[in-house]
Amino acid sequence: MKNPGIPLLILTTLILILVTIFASLGLAFSWVFYLTVLGQATLVFAVYKVLTDDYQTEKTFKDWYEDRPEPHDD
């Protein structure tokens, strides 16, 4: 993947899904609590990595969306 933050976001999603599963199964509070704290820390770190990534593009807002071509003035 181009952006190193994306795998971190996938990991964060999996951790927070595990929190939901563990809480619904009635696992010990300490496991759910520490997994929640780990998930939140991972989320903050992933957002930081995505926002500070050195990503350059040639696109501008004038390019708009690539899936919707601009109408031609013929």
Buried (B, 14 or more C-beta within 10 A) or exposed (E): EEEEBBEBBEBBBEBBEBBEEBBEEEBEEEEBEEBBEBBBEBBEBBBEBBEEEEEEEEEEEEEEEEEEEEEEEE
